[in-house]
Amino acid sequence: MSDSSTIIVLLTITVIILSVVIVVLLASVTVLLIRLNRIAKNIESVSNHIAEATEWLSPVKLFSTVVDFIRK
């Protein structure tokens, strides 16, 4: 009878430890995904700004703006 109660106690402890590990892993993955989402938004914002800047640096845009300015 003592062996079976020891086995039950050890299995209970194992289940509790595994449950804690699963909860910690889920929380870690959630935090990581939130941080990756923020990084992706920042990268998208930076790439949009770079696209706008390079659009203004293109010769066609530059010349058309100058010509429009001269015509007015």
Backbone as JSON Lines, residues from 0, in Angstrom:
{"i":0,"aa":"M","n":[0.82,-1.19,0.0],"ca":[0.0,0.0,0.0],"c":[0.86,1.25,0.0]}
{"i":1,"aa":"S","n":[1.99,1.2,0.61],"ca":[2.89,2.34,0.68],"c":[3.46,2.68,-0.68]}
{"i":2,"aa":"D","n":[3.73,1.67,-1.48],"ca":[4.29,1.91,-2.81],"c":[3.3,2.64,-3.71]}
{"i":3,"aa":"S","n":[2.05,2.28,-3.64],"ca":[1.06,2.94,-4.5],"c":[0.83,4.39,-4.08]}
{"i":4,"aa":"S","n":[0.86,4.68,-2.8],"ca":[0.69,6.07,-2.37],"c":[1.9,6.91,-2.76]}
{"i":5,"aa":"T","n":[3.08,6.32,-2.73],"ca":[4.28,7.03,-3.16],"c":[4.21,7.33,-4.66]}
{"i":6,"aa":"I","n":[3.73,6.35,-5.42],"ca":[3.59,6.55,-6.86],"c":[2.57,7.65,-7.15]}
{"i":7,"aa":"I","n":[1.47,7.67,-6.41],"ca":[0.43,8.69,-6.61],"c":[0.98,10.08,-6.27]}
{"i":8,"aa":"V","n":[1.73,10.17,-5.18],"ca":[2.31,11.46,-4.78],"c":[3.3,11.93,-5.84]}
{"i":9,"aa":"L","n":[4.14,11.04,-6.31],"ca":[5.12,11.42,-7.33],"c":[4.44,11.82,-8.65]}
{"i":10,"aa":"L","n":[3.4,11.11,-9.05],"ca":[2.66,11.47,-10.25],"c":[1.96,12.82,-10.09]}
{"i":11,"aa":"T","n":[1.42,13.08,-8.92],"ca":[0.77,14.36,-8.65],"c":[1.78,15.5,-8.75]}
{"i":12,"aa":"I","n":[2.93,15.31,-8.16],"ca":[3.99,16.33,-8.22],"c":[4.42,16.55,-9.68]}
{"i":13,"aa":"T","n":[4.54,15.48,-10.43],"ca":[4.92,15.6,-11.84],"c":[3.88,16.36,-12.64]}
{"i":14,"aa":"V","n":[2.62,16.08,-12.39],"ca":[1.54,16.78,-13.1],"c":[1.55,18.26,-12.74]}
{"i":15,"aa":"I","n":[1.76,18.58,-11.49],"ca":[1.8,19.98,-11.07],"c":[2.97,20.7,-11.72]}
{"i":16,"aa":"I","n":[4.14,20.08,-11.73],"ca":[5.32,20.69,-12.35],"c":[5.1,20.89,-13.84]}
{"i":17,"aa":"L","n":[4.54,19.91,-14.5],"ca":[4.27,20.04,-15.94],"c":[3.24,21.13,-16.22]}
{"i":18,"aa":"S","n":[2.25,21.26,-15.38],"ca":[1.24,22.31,-15.55],"c":[1.88,23.69,-15.41]}
{"i":19,"aa":"V","n":[2.75,23.84,-14.43],"ca":[3.43,25.12,-14.23],"c":[4.32,25.43,-15.44]}
{"i":20,"aa":"V","n":[5.03,24.43,-15.92],"ca":[5.91,24.63,-17.08],"c":[5.09,25.03,-18.31]}
{"i":21,"aa":"I","n":[3.95,24.4,-18.51],"ca":[3.1,24.74,-19.66],"c":[2.58,26.17,-19.55]}
{"i":22,"aa":"V","n":[2.16,26.58,-18.37],"ca":[1.67,27.94,-18.18],"c":[2.78,28.95,-18.43]}
{"i":23,"aa":"V","n":[3.98,28.67,-17.92],"ca":[5.11,29.57,-18.13],"c":[5.47,29.65,-19.62]}
{"i":24,"aa":"L","n":[5.46,28.53,-20.31],"ca":[5.75,28.53,-21.74],"c":[4.71,29.32,-22.53]}
{"i":25,"aa":"L","n":[3.44,29.15,-22.2],"ca":[2.39,29.9,-22.89],"c":[2.53,31.4,-22.64]}
{"i":26,"aa":"A","n":[2.85,31.77,-21.42],"ca":[3.04,33.2,-21.11],"c":[4.25,33.74,-21.86]}
{"i":27,"aa":"S","n":[5.32,32.98,-21.92],"ca":[6.52,33.42,-22.64],"c":[6.24,33.59,-24.13]}
{"i":28,"aa":"V","n":[5.54,32.65,-24.72],"ca":[5.21,32.75,-26.15],"c":[4.31,33.95,-26.4]}
{"i":29,"aa":"T","n":[3.37,34.21,-25.52],"ca":[2.47,35.36,-25.69],"c":[3.25,36.66,-25.63]}
{"i":30,"aa":"V","n":[4.13,36.79,-24.65],"ca":[4.94,38.01,-24.53],"c":[5.85,38.17,-25.75]}
{"i":31,"aa":"L","n":[6.43,37.08,-26.21],"ca":[7.3,37.12,-27.38],"c":[6.53,37.55,-28.63]}
{"i":32,"aa":"L","n":[5.33,37.03,-28.81],"ca":[4.51,37.41,-29.96],"c":[4.11,38.89,-29.91]}
{"i":33,"aa":"I","n":[3.81,39.38,-28.72],"ca":[3.46,40.8,-28.58],"c":[4.65,41.68,-28.94]}
{"i":34,"aa":"R","n":[5.85,41.29,-28.47],"ca":[7.05,42.07,-28.8],"c":[7.36,42.0,-30.29]}
{"i":35,"aa":"L","n":[7.2,40.83,-30.89],"ca":[7.44,40.71,-32.33],"c":[6.45,41.55,-33.13]}
{"i":36,"aa":"N","n":[5.22,41.63,-32.65],"ca":[4.21,42.46,-33.32],"c":[4.61,43.93,-33.27]}
{"i":37,"aa":"R","n":[5.1,44.38,-32.11],"ca":[5.55,45.78,-32.0],"c":[6.73,46.04,-32.93]}
{"i":38,"aa":"I","n":[7.67,45.11,-32.97],"ca":[8.83,45.27,-33.85],"c":[8.39,45.32,-35.31]}
{"i":39,"aa":"A","n":[7.45,44.47,-35.68],"ca":[6.96,44.46,-37.06],"c":[6.29,45.77,-37.41]}
{"i":40,"aa":"K","n":[5.52,46.33,-36.48],"ca":[4.87,47.63,-36.72],"c":[5.91,48.73,-36.89]}
{"i":41,"aa":"N","n":[6.96,48.7,-36.06],"ca":[8.0,49.71,-36.17],"c":[8.75,49.57,-37.5]}
{"i":42,"aa":"I","n":[9.02,48.35,-37.91],"ca":[9.71,48.14,-39.19],"c":[8.84,48.61,-40.34]}
{"i":43,"aa":"E","n":[7.55,48.35,-40.26],"ca":[6.63,48.81,-41.32],"c":[6.6,50.33,-41.39]}
{"i":44,"aa":"S","n":[6.59,50.97,-40.23],"ca":[6.59,52.43,-40.2],"c":[7.87,52.99,-40.8]}
{"i":45,"aa":"V","n":[9.0,52.41,-40.44],"ca":[10.28,52.88,-40.97],"c":[10.35,52.65,-42.48]}
{"i":46,"aa":"S","n":[9.88,51.51,-42.94],"ca":[9.92,51.25,-44.39],"c":[9.0,52.19,-45.15]}
{"i":47,"aa":"N","n":[7.87,52.55,-44.55],"ca":[6.98,53.53,-45.19],"c":[7.66,54.9,-45.3]}
{"i":48,"aa":"H","n":[8.36,55.3,-44.24],"ca":[9.06,56.57,-44.27],"c":[10.2,56.55,-45.3]}
{"i":49,"aa":"I","n":[10.89,55.45,-45.38],"ca":[11.97,55.34,-46.36],"c":[11.4,55.38,-47.78]}
{"i":50,"aa":"A","n":[10.26,54.72,-47.98],"ca":[9.64,54.74,-49.3],"c":[9.23,56.16,-49.69]}
{"i":51,"aa":"E","n":[8.69,56.91,-48.74],"ca":[8.31,58.3,-49.03],"c":[9.54,59.15,-49.33]}
{"i":52,"aa":"A","n":[10.61,58.94,-48.59],"ca":[11.83,59.72,-48.8],"c":[12.44,59.39,-50.16]}
{"i":53,"aa":"T","n":[12.49,58.13,-50.5],"ca":[13.07,57.77,-51.8],"c":[12.2,58.22,-52.95]}
{"i":54,"aa":"E","n":[10.9,58.31,-52.71],"ca":[10.01,58.83,-53.76],"c":[10.35,60.28,-54.05]}
{"i":55,"aa":"W","n":[10.63,61.05,-53.0],"ca":[10.98,62.46,-53.2],"c":[12.36,62.62,-53.81]}
{"i":56,"aa":"L","n":[13.22,61.64,-53.65],"ca":[14.58,61.74,-54.2],"c":[14.67,61.25,-55.64]}
{"i":57,"aa":"S","n":[13.6,60.72,-56.17],"ca":[13.65,60.25,-57.55],"c":[13.73,61.45,-58.5]}
{"i":58,"aa":"P","n":[14.51,61.34,-59.55],"ca":[14.68,62.49,-60.47],"c":[13.37,62.94,-61.11]}
{"i":59,"aa":"V","n":[12.5,62.02,-61.45],"ca":[11.24,62.4,-62.09],"c":[10.41,63.25,-61.15]}
{"i":60,"aa":"K","n":[10.29,62.84,-59.92],"ca":[9.5,63.59,-58.94],"c":[10.14,64.95,-58.68]}
{"i":61,"aa":"L","n":[11.46,64.98,-58.58],"ca":[12.17,66.21,-58.32],"c":[11.97,67.21,-59.46]}
{"i":62,"aa":"F","n":[12.17,66.75,-60.7],"ca":[12.01,67.64,-61.85],"c":[10.56,68.09,-62.02]}
{"i":63,"aa":"S","n":[9.63,67.18,-61.82],"ca":[8.22,67.57,-61.98],"c":[7.82,68.59,-60.92]}
{"i":64,"aa":"T","n":[8.35,68.46,-59.7],"ca":[8.05,69.43,-58.65],"c":[8.66,70.79,-59.0]}
{"i":65,"aa":"V","n":[9.89,70.78,-59.5],"ca":[10.53,72.03,-59.87],"c":[9.79,72.69,-61.03]}
{"i":66,"aa":"V","n":[9.41,71.91,-62.04],"ca":[8.66,72.45,-63.18],"c":[7.32,73.0,-62.74]}
{"i":67,"aa":"D","n":[6.63,72.29,-61.86],"ca":[5.34,72.78,-61.34],"c":[5.53,74.1,-60.57]}
{"i":68,"aa":"F","n":[6.62,74.18,-59.82],"ca":[6.9,75.39,-59.04],"c":[7.2,76.57,-59.97]}
{"i":69,"aa":"I","n":[7.95,76.3,-61.04],"ca":[8.29,77.37,-61.99],"c":[7.05,77.83,-62.75]}
{"i":70,"aa":"R","n":[6.18,76.91,-63.12],"ca":[4.97,77.28,-63.86],"c":[4.02,78.16,-63.04]}
{"i":71,"aa":"K","n":[4.02,77.97,-61.76],"ca":[3.12,78.77,-60.91],"c":[3.73,80.11,-60.7]}
